[in-house]
Amino acid sequence: MKPVFFFTLLFLTAKSIHAQHCPYDGTHLVAIAVVDENNKKLTNINTVFYLQEVDNPNADSCTSRPGLIRKQFSNRTIFTKKINERFDRNDYNTELTDRLEKEGVFAAANMLLTINQAENTCTLIGKSETVYTNYIYQQRKFVITYTFNGKKMQQPLPADSIYSLCKSSEDLKHFKTVTVKL
């Protein structure tokens, strides 16, 4: 009986259990560094940048968030305001901005956005031989789009440049920004 109690207690205190209670579950960060021709990070950016989903012929069939995703990047001030509005309970907003500061995200990136789980992963319903639904989780593919000197530009966003914000994730410890040169 003692071993069962011990393993039950150990299981309940495991780190993986905490992930279920993370206020940022399903929230992902995409951050870019917009630089000039000398690789100097720009502070006053007049160009509008978008995260645009591409190459998904099944986008309209995604169950949680149908259609191609298109979201605008924000500078740090606006991004922080959005974080404060979304997570303004129990100091989760302050905790998140402190984490982003500590991990060097704000120092490395000047344009940021968050996407939720449905925007990050397209959930499709596949054929099933049983009464259970056969869900297919498809990572969405993104590019960064913007117009510079009257010309529409696109830059691929590597899938590993989408970082989970859940506290149990180690993603931010490996944060590297995507650089866009104007």
C-alpha positions in Angstrom: 0.0 0.0 0.0 2.8 2.4 0.8 4.4 2.1 -2.7 1.0 2.9 -4.3 0.6 6.0 -2.1 4.2 7.1 -2.7 3.9 6.8 -6.5 0.5 8.5 -6.5 2.0 11.4 -4.5 5.0 11.6 -6.8 2.7 11.6 -9.9 0.5 14.4 -8.5 3.6 16.6 -7.9 5.3 16.0 -11.2 6.1 19.0 -13.4 4.0 17.7 -16.2 0.9 18.2 -14.1 1.6 21.9 -13.8 1.3 22.3 -17.5 -2.4 21.7 -17.3 -2.8 24.8 -15.1 -0.6 27.2 -17.1 -2.4 30.4 -17.9 -0.5 30.5 -21.2 -1.5 27.0 -22.4 -1.9 27.1 -26.2 -0.4 30.6 -26.5 2.6 30.9 -28.8 5.0 33.7 -29.5 6.3 34.8 -32.9 8.9 37.6 -32.8 11.0 39.2 -35.5 13.9 41.7 -35.5 13.5 44.3 -38.2 16.9 45.7 -39.1 18.4 48.1 -41.6 21.1 47.4 -44.2 23.8 47.6 -41.5 22.0 45.0 -39.4 21.0 47.7 -36.8 17.7 47.0 -35.2 15.2 49.7 -36.2 13.3 51.6 -33.5 10.8 53.6 -35.6 9.2 51.2 -38.1 6.7 52.5 -40.6 6.2 49.2 -42.4 3.4 46.9 -41.4 4.3 43.3 -41.0 1.9 40.3 -41.0 2.2 36.7 -40.1 0.4 35.0 -43.1 -0.5 31.3 -43.4 0.4 29.7 -46.8 0.2 26.4 -48.5 -2.8 25.0 -46.6 -5.4 23.8 -49.1 -7.4 22.4 -46.1 -7.6 25.8 -44.2 -11.3 26.1 -44.6 -11.7 22.6 -43.0 -9.8 23.4 -39.8 -12.3 22.8 -37.1 -11.3 25.3 -34.4 -10.1 28.2 -36.6 -11.1 27.8 -40.3 -9.5 29.8 -43.0 -6.0 31.1 -43.6 -4.5 32.9 -40.7 -3.3 36.5 -41.1 -2.2 38.5 -38.0 -0.4 41.8 -37.7 2.8 42.2 -35.7 3.0 44.9 -33.0 5.9 46.8 -31.5 6.8 46.1 -27.9 4.5 48.8 -26.4 1.4 47.6 -28.2 2.3 43.9 -27.7 2.7 44.5 -23.9 -0.6 46.3 -23.8 -2.3 43.3 -25.5 -0.5 40.9 -23.0 -1.8 43.1 -20.1 -5.4 43.0 -21.4 -5.3 39.2 -22.1 -3.6 38.0 -19.0 -4.6 40.7 -16.5 -5.4 38.4 -13.6 -3.2 37.1 -10.7 -0.3 39.1 -12.2 0.0 36.7 -15.1 0.7 39.6 -17.4 3.6 40.9 -15.3 5.0 37.3 -14.9 4.9 36.9 -18.7 6.5 40.2 -19.6 9.2 39.5 -16.9 9.9 36.1 -18.5 10.1 37.6 -22.0 12.5 40.3 -20.6 14.6 37.7 -18.8 14.9 35.4 -21.8 16.1 38.3 -24.0 13.0 38.4 -26.3 12.5 42.1 -25.9 16.2 42.8 -26.4 16.3 40.7 -29.6 13.0 41.4 -31.2 11.1 44.6 -32.1 7.9 43.2 -33.6 5.9 40.5 -31.8 2.6 38.7 -31.8 0.9 35.8 -30.1 -1.2 33.1 -31.7 -3.4 30.6 -30.0 -3.3 26.8 -30.4 -6.0 26.8 -33.1 -4.1 29.4 -35.1 -0.8 27.4 -34.7 -2.2 24.0 -35.5 -5.0 23.2 -38.0 -7.3 20.5 -36.5 -8.9 18.3 -39.2 -11.3 15.4 -38.8 -10.1 12.3 -40.5 -11.9 9.2 -41.4 -12.6 6.9 -38.5 -13.3 3.2 -38.3 -14.7 3.5 -34.8 -17.1 5.7 -32.9 -14.2 7.9 -31.9 -13.2 11.0 -33.9 -9.9 10.8 -35.7 -8.4 14.2 -35.2 -5.4 15.2 -37.4 -3.2 18.0 -36.1 -1.4 19.8 -38.9 1.2 22.4 -38.1 0.4 25.5 -40.1 3.0 27.0 -42.4 3.7 30.8 -42.2 5.5 33.6 -44.0 6.2 37.1 -42.9 4.7 39.5 -45.4 5.3 43.3 -45.8 5.5 46.0 -48.4 8.8 47.8 -48.8 9.4 50.5 -51.4 6.1 49.6 -53.1 7.1 46.0 -53.5 5.3 43.1 -51.7 7.8 41.0 -49.8 7.6 37.6 -48.2 10.0 35.8 -45.9 9.4 32.2 -44.7 9.0 31.7 -41.0 10.7 28.5 -39.8 8.3 26.3 -37.7 10.8 26.2 -34.9 10.4 30.0 -34.6 7.0 29.6 -33.0 7.6 29.4 -29.3 5.2 28.0 -26.7 4.6 30.4 -23.8 3.6 27.8 -21.3 5.8 27.9 -18.2 6.6 24.2 -18.4 7.9 24.6 -21.9 11.6 25.2 -22.4 11.0 26.9 -25.8 12.0 30.4 -24.7 15.3 29.2 -23.3 16.2 28.5 -27.0 14.7 31.8 -28.4 16.3 33.1 -31.6 14.7 35.9 -33.5 13.9 35.9 -37.2 15.6 38.8 -38.9 13.9 40.9 -41.6 16.3 43.3 -43.3 14.8 46.4 -44.9 
